[in-house]
Amino acid sequence: MSHNSSRSKVLNSKLPLNQRASHARSCANHVSARLGITREELFKITIKATGVDLNKPKNESELIKAFSYFEQL
């Protein structure tokens, strides 16, 4: 799935949080490849900057905070 397709699903508040988080992790694959790092390295950077673990965001606010952060890298 493309980054834009996954991105639109992350931002779709009608979808369940766990499904949106899964799409955010797919986007992380694209971003980490663009940056030349592993997805796990991107997650560590995101956790350090936002305090949010994309493997288990607690709510929509956390998901969007982490997603917005790594998208702007």
PDB file of N, CA, C and O in Angstrom:
ATOM      1  N   MET A   1       0.844  -1.172   0.000  1.00  0.00           N
ATOM      2  CA  MET A   1       0.000   0.000   0.000  1.00  0.00           C
ATOM      3  C   MET A   1       0.893   1.241   0.000  1.00  0.00           C
ATOM      4  O   MET A   1       1.958   1.243   0.617  1.00  0.00           O
ATOM      5  N   SER A   2       0.466   2.271  -0.677  1.00  0.00           N
ATOM      6  CA  SER A   2       1.274   3.483  -0.771  1.00  0.00           C
ATOM      7  C   SER A   2       1.217   4.286   0.524  1.00  0.00           C
ATOM      8  O   SER A   2       0.332   4.098   1.359  1.00  0.00           O
ATOM      9  N   HIS A   3       2.173   5.176   0.663  1.00  0.00           N
ATOM     10  CA  HIS A   3       2.207   6.046   1.839  1.00  0.00           C
ATOM     11  C   HIS A   3       0.935   6.890   1.904  1.00  0.00           C
ATOM     12  O   HIS A   3       0.342   7.024   2.974  1.00  0.00           O
ATOM     13  N   ASN A   4       0.512   7.456   0.785  1.00  0.00           N
ATOM     14  CA  ASN A   4      -0.675   8.317   0.788  1.00  0.00           C
ATOM     15  C   ASN A   4      -1.940   7.552   1.150  1.00  0.00           C
ATOM     16  O   ASN A   4      -2.807   8.081   1.845  1.00  0.00           O
ATOM     17  N   SER A   5      -2.050   6.326   0.691  1.00  0.00           N
ATOM     18  CA  SER A   5      -3.208   5.504   1.020  1.00  0.00           C
ATOM     19  C   SER A   5      -3.226   5.184   2.515  1.00  0.00           C
ATOM     20  O   SER A   5      -4.262   5.294   3.172  1.00  0.00           O
ATOM     21  N   SER A   6      -2.074   4.788   3.039  1.00  0.00           N
ATOM     22  CA  SER A   6      -1.984   4.497   4.474  1.00  0.00           C
ATOM     23  C   SER A   6      -2.206   5.759   5.292  1.00  0.00           C
ATOM     24  O   SER A   6      -2.872   5.727   6.327  1.00  0.00           O
ATOM     25  N   ARG A   7      -1.648   6.869   4.827  1.00  0.00           N
ATOM     26  CA  ARG A   7      -1.784   8.144   5.538  1.00  0.00           C
ATOM     27  C   ARG A   7      -3.259   8.525   5.691  1.00  0.00           C
ATOM     28  O   ARG A   7      -3.682   8.948   6.766  1.00  0.00           O
ATOM     29  N   SER A   8      -4.030   8.378   4.631  1.00  0.00           N
ATOM     30  CA  SER A   8      -5.447   8.746   4.702  1.00  0.00           C
ATOM     31  C   SER A   8      -6.188   7.868   5.706  1.00  0.00           C
ATOM     32  O   SER A   8      -7.139   8.321   6.344  1.00  0.00           O
ATOM     33  N   LYS A   9      -5.764   6.626   5.849  1.00  0.00           N
ATOM     34  CA  LYS A   9      -6.408   5.727   6.810  1.00  0.00           C
ATOM     35  C   LYS A   9      -5.996   6.047   8.242  1.00  0.00           C
ATOM     36  O   LYS A   9      -6.788   5.863   9.166  1.00  0.00           O
ATOM     37  N   VAL A  10      -4.774   6.522   8.439  1.00  0.00           N
ATOM     38  CA  VAL A  10      -4.346   6.959   9.775  1.00  0.00           C
ATOM     39  C   VAL A  10      -5.223   8.123  10.223  1.00  0.00           C
ATOM     40  O   VAL A  10      -5.613   8.199  11.388  1.00  0.00           O
ATOM     41  N   LEU A  11      -5.528   9.015   9.312  1.00  0.00           N
ATOM     42  CA  LEU A  11      -6.270  10.232   9.640  1.00  0.00           C
ATOM     43  C   LEU A  11      -7.785  10.039   9.654  1.00  0.00           C
ATOM     44  O   LEU A  11      -8.519  10.966   9.996  1.00  0.00           O
ATOM     45  N   ASN A  12      -8.260   8.855   9.289  1.00  0.00           N
ATOM     46  CA  ASN A  12      -9.694   8.570   9.246  1.00  0.00           C
ATOM     47  C   ASN A  12     -10.196   8.206  10.644  1.00  0.00           C
ATOM     48  O   ASN A  12     -10.008   7.080  11.104  1.00  0.00           O
ATOM     49  N   SER A  13     -10.830   9.158  11.308  1.00  0.00           N
ATOM     50  CA  SER A  13     -11.272   8.946  12.693  1.00  0.00           C
ATOM     51  C   SER A  13     -12.419   7.946  12.809  1.00  0.00           C
ATOM     52  O   SER A  13     -12.795   7.574  13.920  1.00  0.00           O
ATOM     53  N   LYS A  14     -12.979   7.508  11.690  1.00  0.00           N
ATOM     54  CA  LYS A  14     -14.052   6.507  11.726  1.00  0.00           C
ATOM     55  C   LYS A  14     -13.511   5.089  11.888  1.00  0.00           C
ATOM     56  O   LYS A  14     -14.251   4.178  12.259  1.00  0.00           O
ATOM     57  N   LEU A  15     -12.227   4.903  11.610  1.00  0.00           N
ATOM     58  CA  LEU A  15     -11.614   3.579  11.750  1.00  0.00           C
ATOM     59  C   LEU A  15     -11.202   3.341  13.199  1.00  0.00           C
ATOM     60  O   LEU A  15     -10.930   4.297  13.926  1.00  0.00           O
ATOM     61  N   PRO A  16     -11.151   2.074  13.631  1.00  0.00           N
ATOM     62  CA  PRO A  16     -10.697   1.750  14.988  1.00  0.00           C
ATOM     63  C   PRO A  16      -9.233   2.167  15.186  1.00  0.00           C
ATOM     64  O   PRO A  16      -8.437   2.151  14.247  1.00  0.00           O
ATOM     65  N   LEU A  17      -8.900   2.536  16.415  1.00  0.00           N
ATOM     66  CA  LEU A  17      -7.554   3.010  16.733  1.00  0.00           C
ATOM     67  C   LEU A  17      -6.487   1.992  16.345  1.00  0.00           C
ATOM     68  O   LEU A  17      -5.461   2.368  15.777  1.00  0.00           O
ATOM     69  N   ASN A  18      -6.705   0.715  16.637  1.00  0.00           N
ATOM     70  CA  ASN A  18      -5.671  -0.284  16.323  1.00  0.00           C
ATOM     71  C   ASN A  18      -5.437  -0.400  14.815  1.00  0.00           C
ATOM     72  O   ASN A  18      -4.310  -0.647  14.384  1.00  0.00           O
ATOM     73  N   GLN A  19      -6.471  -0.229  14.022  1.00  0.00           N
ATOM     74  CA  GLN A  19      -6.323  -0.271  12.561  1.00  0.00           C
ATOM     75  C   GLN A  19      -5.572   0.966  12.071  1.00  0.00           C
ATOM     76  O   GLN A  19      -4.716   0.873  11.192  1.00  0.00           O
ATOM     77  N   ARG A  20      -5.893   2.109  12.640  1.00  0.00           N
ATOM     78  CA  ARG A  20      -5.203   3.350  12.268  1.00  0.00           C
ATOM     79  C   ARG A  20      -3.730   3.270  12.652  1.00  0.00           C
ATOM     80  O   ARG A  20      -2.866   3.721  11.900  1.00  0.00           O
ATOM     81  N   ALA A  21      -3.439   2.699  13.818  1.00  0.00           N
ATOM     82  CA  ALA A  21      -2.047   2.545  14.260  1.00  0.00           C
ATOM     83  C   ALA A  21      -1.289   1.620  13.315  1.00  0.00           C
ATOM     84  O   ALA A  21      -0.116   1.856  13.029  1.00  0.00           O
ATOM     85  N   SER A  22      -1.942   0.581  12.834  1.00  0.00           N
ATOM     86  CA  SER A  22      -1.313  -0.325  11.877  1.00  0.00           C
ATOM     87  C   SER A  22      -0.936   0.421  10.597  1.00  0.00           C
ATOM     88  O   SER A  22       0.142   0.206  10.043  1.00  0.00           O
ATOM     89  N   HIS A  23      -1.812   1.282  10.139  1.00  0.00           N
ATOM     90  CA  HIS A  23      -1.507   2.075   8.944  1.00  0.00           C
ATOM     91  C   HIS A  23      -0.382   3.074   9.222  1.00  0.00           C
ATOM     92  O   HIS A  23       0.426   3.356   8.338  1.00  0.00           O
ATOM     93  N   ALA A  24      -0.325   3.607  10.436  1.00  0.00           N
ATOM     94  CA  ALA A  24       0.780   4.510  10.804  1.00  0.00           C
ATOM     95  C   ALA A  24       2.105   3.758  10.758  1.00  0.00           C
ATOM     96  O   ALA A  24       3.115   4.299  10.308  1.00  0.00           O
ATOM     97  N   ARG A  25       2.101   2.517  11.223  1.00  0.00           N
ATOM     98  CA  ARG A  25       3.329   1.717  11.172  1.00  0.00           C
ATOM     99  C   ARG A  25       3.739   1.427   9.727  1.00  0.00           C
ATOM    100  O   ARG A  25       4.930   1.358   9.423  1.00  0.00           O
ATOM    101  N   SER A  26       2.763   1.259   8.837  1.00  0.00           N
ATOM    102  CA  SER A  26       3.081   1.095   7.412  1.00  0.00           C
ATOM    103  C   SER A  26       3.725   2.360   6.860  1.00  0.00           C
ATOM    104  O   SER A  26       4.686   2.294   6.094  1.00  0.00           O
ATOM    105  N   CYS A  27       3.195   3.498   7.250  1.00  0.00           N
ATOM    106  CA  CYS A  27       3.797   4.773   6.832  1.00  0.00           C
ATOM    107  C   CYS A  27       5.218   4.886   7.371  1.00  0.00           C
ATOM    108  O   CYS A  27       6.104   5.416   6.701  1.00  0.00           O
ATOM    109  N   ALA A  28       5.427   4.388   8.574  1.00  0.00           N
ATOM    110  CA  ALA A  28       6.767   4.434   9.173  1.00  0.00           C
ATOM    111  C   ALA A  28       7.767   3.660   8.317  1.00  0.00           C
ATOM    112  O   ALA A  28       8.935   4.040   8.235  1.00  0.00           O
ATOM    113  N   ASN A  29       7.321   2.588   7.685  1.00  0.00           N
ATOM    114  CA  ASN A  29       8.208   1.843   6.775  1.00  0.00           C
ATOM    115  C   ASN A  29       8.685   2.736   5.635  1.00  0.00           C
ATOM    116  O   ASN A  29       9.865   2.730   5.286  1.00  0.00           O
ATOM    117  N   HIS A  30       7.772   3.495   5.065  1.00  0.00           N
ATOM    118  CA  HIS A  30       8.121   4.392   3.952  1.00  0.00           C
ATOM    119  C   HIS A  30       9.057   5.504   4.418  1.00  0.00           C
ATOM    120  O   HIS A  30      10.042   5.817   3.750  1.00  0.00           O
ATOM    121  N   VAL A  31       8.743   6.095   5.564  1.00  0.00           N
ATOM    122  CA  VAL A  31       9.556   7.202   6.084  1.00  0.00           C
ATOM    123  C   VAL A  31      10.947   6.712   6.459  1.00  0.00           C
ATOM    124  O   VAL A  31      11.940   7.362   6.132  1.00  0.00           O
ATOM    125  N   SER A  32      11.030   5.580   7.136  1.00  0.00           N
ATOM    126  CA  SER A  32      12.347   5.075   7.541  1.00  0.00           C
ATOM    127  C   SER A  32      13.197   4.727   6.321  1.00  0.00           C
ATOM    128  O   SER A  32      14.407   4.955   6.327  1.00  0.00           O
ATOM    129  N   ALA A  33      12.582   4.183   5.282  1.00  0.00           N
ATOM    130  CA  ALA A  33      13.328   3.878   4.054  1.00  0.00           C
ATOM    131  C   ALA A  33      13.851   5.163   3.417  1.00  0.00           C
ATOM    132  O   ALA A  33      14.985   5.213   2.942  1.00  0.00           O
ATOM    133  N   ARG A  34      13.023   6.189   3.411  1.00  0.00           N
ATOM    134  CA  ARG A  34      13.439   7.475   2.844  1.00  0.00           C
ATOM    135  C   ARG A  34      14.602   8.069   3.632  1.00  0.00           C
ATOM    136  O   ARG A  34      15.497   8.691   3.058  1.00  0.00           O
ATOM    137  N   LEU A  35      14.584   7.871   4.961  1.00  0.00           N
ATOM    138  CA  LEU A  35      15.637   8.408   5.821  1.00  0.00           C
ATOM    139  C   LEU A  35      16.878   7.516   5.869  1.00  0.00           C
ATOM    140  O   LEU A  35      17.931   7.940   6.347  1.00  0.00           O
ATOM    141  N   GLY A  36      16.756   6.287   5.375  1.00  0.00           N
ATOM    142  CA  GLY A  36      17.885   5.360   5.397  1.00  0.00           C
ATOM    143  C   GLY A  36      18.143   4.747   6.761  1.00  0.00           C
ATOM    144  O   GLY A  36      19.281   4.420   7.101  1.00  0.00           O
ATOM    145  N   ILE A  37      17.072   4.591   7.548  1.00  0.00           N
ATOM    146  CA  ILE A  37      17.175   3.963   8.866  1.00  0.00           C
ATOM    147  C   ILE A  37      16.135   2.842   8.942  1.00  0.00           C
ATOM    148  O   ILE A  37      15.274   2.722   8.070  1.00  0.00           O
ATOM    149  N   THR A  38      16.228   2.026   9.992  1.00  0.00           N
ATOM    150  CA  THR A  38      15.230   0.972  10.165  1.00  0.00           C
ATOM    151  C   THR A  38      13.968   1.552  10.793  1.00  0.00           C
ATOM    152  O   THR A  38      13.984   2.633  11.382  1.00  0.00           O
ATOM    153  N   ARG A  39      12.886   0.812  10.652  1.00  0.00           N
ATOM    154  CA  ARG A  39      11.633   1.233  11.280  1.00  0.00           C
ATOM    155  C   ARG A  39      11.790   1.314  12.795  1.00  0.00           C
ATOM    156  O   ARG A  39      11.266   2.228  13.432  1.00  0.00           O
ATOM    157  N   GLU A  40      12.510   0.359  13.364  1.00  0.00           N
ATOM    158  CA  GLU A  40      12.714   0.372  14.818  1.00  0.00           C
ATOM    159  C   GLU A  40      13.502   1.602  15.258  1.00  0.00           C
ATOM    160  O   GLU A  40      13.222   2.173  16.312  1.00  0.00           O
ATOM    161  N   GLU A  41      14.481   2.012  14.459  1.00  0.00           N
ATOM    162  CA  GLU A  41      15.220   3.243  14.776  1.00  0.00           C
ATOM    163  C   GLU A  41      14.284   4.450  14.722  1.00  0.00           C
ATOM    164  O   GLU A  41      14.363   5.342  15.567  1.00  0.00           O
ATOM    165  N   LEU A  42      13.406   4.473  13.734  1.00  0.00           N
ATOM    166  CA  LEU A  42      12.437   5.565  13.634  1.00  0.00           C
ATOM    167  C   LEU A  42      11.516   5.573  14.845  1.00  0.00           C
ATOM    168  O   LEU A  42      11.197   6.638  15.374  1.00  0.00           O
ATOM    169  N   PHE A  43      11.085   4.396  15.290  1.00  0.00           N
ATOM    170  CA  PHE A  43      10.229   4.316  16.473  1.00  0.00           C
ATOM    171  C   PHE A  43      10.951   4.851  17.705  1.00  0.00           C
ATOM    172  O   PHE A  43      10.352   5.565  18.510  1.00  0.00           O
ATOM    173  N   LYS A  44      12.232   4.516  17.861  1.00  0.00           N
ATOM    174  CA  LYS A  44      13.000   5.010  19.006  1.00  0.00           C
ATOM    175  C   LYS A  44      13.113   6.527  18.984  1.00  0.00           C
ATOM    176  O   LYS A  44      12.972   7.181  20.017  1.00  0.00           O
ATOM    177  N   ILE A  45      13.367   7.084  17.804  1.00  0.00           N
ATOM    178  CA  ILE A  45      13.452   8.542  17.656  1.00  0.00           C
ATOM    179  C   ILE A  45      12.103   9.177  18.006  1.00  0.00           C
ATOM    180  O   ILE A  45      12.047  10.200  18.689  1.00  0.00           O
ATOM    181  N   THR A  46      11.034   8.566  17.537  1.00  0.00           N
ATOM    182  CA  THR A  46       9.688   9.088  17.778  1.00  0.00           C
ATOM    183  C   THR A  46       9.325   9.012  19.255  1.00  0.00           C
ATOM    184  O   THR A  46       8.753   9.955  19.803  1.00  0.00           O
ATOM    185  N   ILE A  47       9.654   7.896  19.904  1.00  0.00           N
ATOM    186  CA  ILE A  47       9.380   7.759  21.338  1.00  0.00           C
ATOM    187  C   ILE A  47      10.150   8.810  22.123  1.00  0.00           C
ATOM    188  O   ILE A  47       9.602   9.439  23.029  1.00  0.00           O
ATOM    189  N   LYS A  48      11.411   9.002  21.780  1.00  0.00           N
ATOM    190  CA  LYS A  48      12.240   9.982  22.488  1.00  0.00           C
ATOM    191  C   LYS A  48      11.667  11.392  22.344  1.00  0.00           C
ATOM    192  O   LYS A  48      11.667  12.165  23.302  1.00  0.00           O
ATOM    193  N   ALA A  49      11.182  11.722  21.155  1.00  0.00           N
ATOM    194  CA  ALA A  49      10.676  13.073  20.895  1.00  0.00           C
ATOM    195  C   ALA A  49       9.251  13.301  21.394  1.00  0.00           C
ATOM    196  O   ALA A  49       8.907  14.408  21.810  1.00  0.00           O
ATOM    197  N   THR A  50       8.420  12.253  21.354  1.00  0.00           N
ATOM    198  CA  THR A  50       6.996  12.446  21.660  1.00  0.00           C
ATOM    199  C   THR A  50       6.510  11.695  22.892  1.00  0.00           C
ATOM    200  O   THR A  50       5.469  12.028  23.459  1.00  0.00           O
ATOM    201  N   GLY A  51       7.266  10.681  23.303  1.00  0.00           N
ATOM    202  CA  GLY A  51       6.817   9.843  24.410  1.00  0.00           C
ATOM    203  C   GLY A  51       5.773   8.821  24.000  1.00  0.00           C
ATOM    204  O   GLY A  51       5.165   8.180  24.857  1.00  0.00           O
ATOM    205  N   VAL A  52       5.557   8.662  22.708  1.00  0.00           N
ATOM    206  CA  VAL A  52       4.513   7.760  22.208  1.00  0.00           C
ATOM    207  C   VAL A  52       5.138   6.558  21.511  1.00  0.00           C
ATOM    208  O   VAL A  52       6.004   6.704  20.648  1.00  0.00           O
ATOM    209  N   ASP A  53       4.686   5.368  21.897  1.00  0.00           N
ATOM    210  CA  ASP A  53       5.104   4.127  21.248  1.00  0.00           C
ATOM    211  C   ASP A  53       4.050   3.768  20.201  1.00  0.00           C
ATOM    212  O   ASP A  53       2.913   3.452  20.549  1.00  0.00           O
ATOM    213  N   LEU A  54       4.420   3.814  18.938  1.00  0.00           N
ATOM    214  CA  LEU A  54       3.462   3.520  17.867  1.00  0.00           C
ATOM    215  C   LEU A  54       3.011   2.065  17.843  1.00  0.00           C
ATOM    216  O   LEU A  54       2.050   1.727  17.152  1.00  0.00           O
ATOM    217  N   ASN A  55       3.687   1.209  18.583  1.00  0.00           N
ATOM    218  CA  ASN A  55       3.229  -0.175  18.676  1.00  0.00           C
ATOM    219  C   ASN A  55       2.008  -0.293  19.569  1.00  0.00           C
ATOM    220  O   ASN A  55       1.267  -1.272  19.487  1.00  0.00           O
ATOM    221  N   LYS A  56       1.793   0.705  20.425  1.00  0.00           N
ATOM    222  CA  LYS A  56       0.633   0.663  21.325  1.00  0.00           C
ATOM    223  C   LYS A  56       0.207   2.065  21.768  1.00  0.00           C
ATOM    224  O   LYS A  56       0.287   2.390  22.953  1.00  0.00           O
ATOM    225  N   PRO A  57      -0.245   2.895  20.825  1.00  0.00           N
ATOM    226  CA  PRO A  57      -0.738   4.218  21.220  1.00  0.00           C
ATOM    227  C   PRO A  57      -1.981   4.064  22.096  1.00  0.00           C
ATOM    228  O   PRO A  57      -2.813   3.191  21.850  1.00  0.00           O
ATOM    229  N   LYS A  58      -2.103   4.907  23.111  1.00  0.00           N
ATOM    230  CA  LYS A  58      -3.207   4.788  24.068  1.00  0.00           C
ATOM    231  C   LYS A  58      -4.499   5.417  23.570  1.00  0.00           C
ATOM    232  O   LYS A  58      -5.590   5.017  23.976  1.00  0.00           O
ATOM    233  N   ASN A  59      -4.370   6.405  22.688  1.00  0.00           N
ATOM    234  CA  ASN A  59      -5.559   7.104  22.206  1.00  0.00           C
ATOM    235  C   ASN A  59      -5.241   7.810  20.888  1.00  0.00           C
ATOM    236  O   ASN A  59      -4.105   7.800  20.412  1.00  0.00           O
ATOM    237  N   GLU A  60      -6.271   8.417  20.319  1.00  0.00           N
ATOM    238  CA  GLU A  60      -6.103   9.099  19.035  1.00  0.00           C
ATOM    239  C   GLU A  60      -5.091  10.235  19.131  1.00  0.00           C
ATOM    240  O   GLU A  60      -4.296  10.442  18.214  1.00  0.00           O
ATOM    241  N   SER A  61      -5.119  10.954  20.219  1.00  0.00           N
ATOM    242  CA  SER A  61      -4.198  12.078  20.396  1.00  0.00           C
ATOM    243  C   SER A  61      -2.743  11.620  20.326  1.00  0.00           C
ATOM    244  O   SER A  61      -1.920  12.254  19.665  1.00  0.00           O
ATOM    245  N   GLU A  62      -2.430  10.525  21.005  1.00  0.00           N
ATOM    246  CA  GLU A  62      -1.070   9.984  20.959  1.00  0.00           C
ATOM    247  C   GLU A  62      -0.697   9.543  19.548  1.00  0.00           C
ATOM    248  O   GLU A  62       0.401   9.821  19.066  1.00  0.00           O
ATOM    249  N   LEU A  63      -1.617   8.860  18.903  1.00  0.00           N
ATOM    250  CA  LEU A  63      -1.354   8.373  17.546  1.00  0.00           C
ATOM    251  C   LEU A  63      -1.013   9.531  16.609  1.00  0.00           C
ATOM    252  O   LEU A  63      -0.020   9.478  15.883  1.00  0.00           O
ATOM    253  N   ILE A  64      -1.827  10.557  16.631  1.00  0.00           N
ATOM    254  CA  ILE A  64      -1.622  11.695  15.729  1.00  0.00           C
ATOM    255  C   ILE A  64      -0.354  12.461  16.100  1.00  0.00           C
ATOM    256  O   ILE A  64       0.352  12.951  15.219  1.00  0.00           O
ATOM    257  N   LYS A  65      -0.065  12.566  17.376  1.00  0.00           N
ATOM    258  CA  LYS A  65       1.159  13.249  17.818  1.00  0.00           C
ATOM    259  C   LYS A  65       2.396  12.558  17.244  1.00  0.00           C
ATOM    260  O   LYS A  65       3.265  13.214  16.668  1.00  0.00           O
ATOM    261  N   ALA A  66       2.474  11.249  17.399  1.00  0.00           N
ATOM    262  CA  ALA A  66       3.631  10.494  16.904  1.00  0.00           C
ATOM    263  C   ALA A  66       3.667  10.485  15.380  1.00  0.00           C
ATOM    264  O   ALA A  66       4.725  10.672  14.779  1.00  0.00           O
ATOM    265  N   PHE A  67       2.525  10.270  14.763  1.00  0.00           N
ATOM    266  CA  PHE A  67       2.451  10.229  13.306  1.00  0.00           C
ATOM    267  C   PHE A  67       2.884  11.567  12.703  1.00  0.00           C
ATOM    268  O   PHE A  67       3.677  11.602  11.762  1.00  0.00           O
ATOM    269  N   SER A  68       2.372  12.644  13.238  1.00  0.00           N
ATOM    270  CA  SER A  68       2.730  13.980  12.737  1.00  0.00           C
ATOM    271  C   SER A  68       4.214  14.246  12.898  1.00  0.00           C
ATOM    272  O   SER A  68       4.845  14.854  12.033  1.00  0.00           O
ATOM    273  N   TYR A  69       4.772  13.782  14.021  1.00  0.00           N
ATOM    274  CA  TYR A  69       6.203  13.992  14.253  1.00  0.00           C
ATOM    275  C   TYR A  69       7.044  13.295  13.182  1.00  0.00           C
ATOM    276  O   TYR A  69       7.873  13.930  12.530  1.00  0.00           O
ATOM    277  N   PHE A  70       6.830  11.997  13.002  1.00  0.00           N
ATOM    278  CA  PHE A  70       7.732  11.297  12.076  1.00  0.00           C
ATOM    279  C   PHE A  70       7.460  11.660  10.623  1.00  0.00           C
ATOM    280  O   PHE A  70       8.349  11.529   9.782  1.00  0.00           O
ATOM    281  N   GLU A  71       6.261  12.109  10.312  1.00  0.00           N
ATOM    282  CA  GLU A  71       5.992  12.528   8.930  1.00  0.00           C
ATOM    283  C   GLU A  71       6.794  13.767   8.537  1.00  0.00           C
ATOM    284  O   GLU A  71       7.145  13.939   7.369  1.00  0.00           O
ATOM    285  N   GLN A  72       7.079  14.619   9.500  1.00  0.00           N
ATOM    286  CA  GLN A  72       7.796  15.853   9.172  1.00  0.00           C
ATOM    287  C   GLN A  72       9.308  15.676   9.137  1.00  0.00           C
ATOM    288  O   GLN A  72      10.030  16.618   8.809  1.00  0.00           O
ATOM    289  N   LEU A  73       9.801  14.482   9.471  1.00  0.00           N
ATOM    290  CA  LEU A  73      11.251  14.256   9.445  1.00  0.00           C
ATOM    291  C   LEU A  73      11.788  14.259   8.024  1.00  0.00           C
ATOM    292  O   LEU A  73      12.989  14.084   7.817  1.00  0.00           O
TER     293      LEU A  73
END
